[in-house]
Amino acid sequence: MTIAFIGHGYVGLVTAAVFADFGNTVWVVGRTKEKIEILKQGKATFYEPGLSDLVKRNVDVGRLLFTLDYKEAVVPSEIIFICVGTPPKPSGEADLTNVFAAAEKIGKNLVGYKVVVTKSTVPPGTNKKVGEILAKVKPPGASFAIASCPEFLREGTAIHDTLHPDRVVIGTTSDRARDMLIDLHKPINTNLVLCNVETAELIKYASNSLLSTKISFANAIAVLSERVGADAEKVLEGVGLDSRLGRSFLYPGVGYGGSCFPKDVKALIALSKGHGYDFRLLEAVDEVNHSMRDHFVEKILRHFEGNIHGKRVAILGLSFKPDTDDMREAPSITIIEKLLNHGADIIVFDPVAMENAKKVLPSSVIYAKDPYSACQDVDVVAVITEWNEFRNLDLVRLAKGLKQRVLFDGRNIYDPEFVKKLGYMYYGVGRM
Ligand SMILES: NC(=O)c1ccc[n+]([C@@H]2O[C@H](COP(=O)([O-])OP(=O)(O)OC[C@H]3O[C@@H](n4cnc5c(N)ncnc54)[C@H](O)[C@@H]3O)[C@@H](O)[C@H]2O)c1
């Protein structure tokens, strides 16, 4: 099959490369000349484990093609996926400008019959509007069906998730479009959820919001654990062993970030408001999430009796989660800004996100070449992202460079007893 993807971000490029690897001819449309030139050479434009090899392999055999020209991609393709960004507006609603702009350009280039699928996360009603745009601008004689196939991949494991998703959701009322999409997804052996467009659109928001709810619940339990002298990790282990509940996403920390959870929770709150429903549960989820950054900084402040002016703080981990260079809504940003506001000096290290971090962090931040040099002559070490590299740090070697052995573990990756035996003062989240 020949198919097209509009947008080559985490969703567009990964999905395009995987479908090309299945043997399809895949066109990818971008809007930045420099990036398209890099992609044409078979190089990925962001860090995602395994992606460079996958892109290169499929570019080399001519199955993965990149262009700035919608016509070049749309005309030969049977199915066109919209994978553009849907960032939040100040109101929390999803900004659909990119989706509608893409729809208009696809529509103008329609010939014959095409299935136009939205993969971007969009609120119910969006695909219907995409259909209206296509109908308005399409040339006479062209026909189309719309469908919604929301994407559930996670950055850091995006290729694995695309190859082995828990489910593929196909939302459409067109039998022909549904059958074509089922056919395309045949190499992926998983559960199919067949539904109408609005249901598919809402499945994505409901999934991300429930995952966010689990994280905020774990964080609320962690705050309470600190107050009552419980160990949140043990509490959540005990909770998670209940097969009705499970342990996944019940891990306390400094809160969720990234380009999806924060914006999708806010978008579902805004969507609900627009339909006369006050989704207070999600308002609390969002509020708990933000409060965890404050909670973390307050603990550092408390350790220094409220004054961290001139203290040197090493921050280990900047990306919003491990195995990505994505800094969007990363908790590290807020935590660093707050510490700087209190007069601390900040030295940071991240295995892959430092270039992206430089674009968003204040200019006074100092970048170190490895975790050990980041922790040289510092008063506090704070782990913000649970990179495996940090789990295996040589804490004895690290201690030698420290002014004081104080470790704030924002992701509970260390064994408190072990760390304390090495002479550190240890602060986890929800543990003593
Ligand atoms: N990142 C994730 O983990 C993830 C997972 C599931 C779903 N999603 C959703 O998928 C969508 C895309 O997310 P992403 O992380 O890939 O975004 P991204 O910001 O990484 O990439 C978006 C891409 O769209 C391109 N683009 C925007 N407007 C365009 C236009 N008019 N024509 C051509 N290209 C255009 C941009 O240049 C960029 O390449 C969002 O709605 C997001 O919520 C993201």
The ligand as an ORCA input file, in Angstrom:
! r2SCAN-3c Opt
* xyz 0 1
  N       4.735     12.439     21.477
  C       4.009     11.430     21.921
  O       4.476     10.623     22.730
  C       2.608     11.246     21.436
  C       1.962     10.018     21.675
  C       0.667      9.849     21.237
  C      -0.003     10.883     20.600
  N       0.634     12.082     20.416
  C      -0.098     13.138     19.714
  O       0.293     13.114     18.343
  C       0.370     14.453     17.830
  C       1.763     14.731     17.337
  O       2.632     14.632     18.443
  P       4.220     14.658     18.272
  O       4.796     14.450     19.619
  O       4.601     13.776     17.153
  O       4.415     16.179     17.851
  P       5.743     16.903     17.379
  O       5.640     18.293     17.849
  O       6.927     16.068     17.739
  O       5.608     16.866     15.786
  C       4.611     17.525     15.089
  C       5.025     17.577     13.646
  O       3.994     18.175     12.874
  C       4.598     19.021     11.896
  N       3.572     19.939     11.377
  C       2.793     20.802     12.060
  N       1.945     21.414     11.217
  C       2.186     20.903      9.975
  C       1.635     21.111      8.701
  N       0.638     21.963      8.525
  N       2.139     20.416      7.650
  C       3.144     19.532      7.829
  N       3.696     19.286      9.018
  C       3.235     19.965     10.071
  C       5.733     19.638     12.655
  O       6.664     20.216     11.795
  C       6.272     18.379     13.379
  O       7.101     17.628     12.529
  C      -0.096     15.358     18.957
  O      -1.469     15.557     18.832
  C       0.193     14.538     20.203
  O      -0.647     14.875     21.275
  C       1.926     12.275     20.796
*
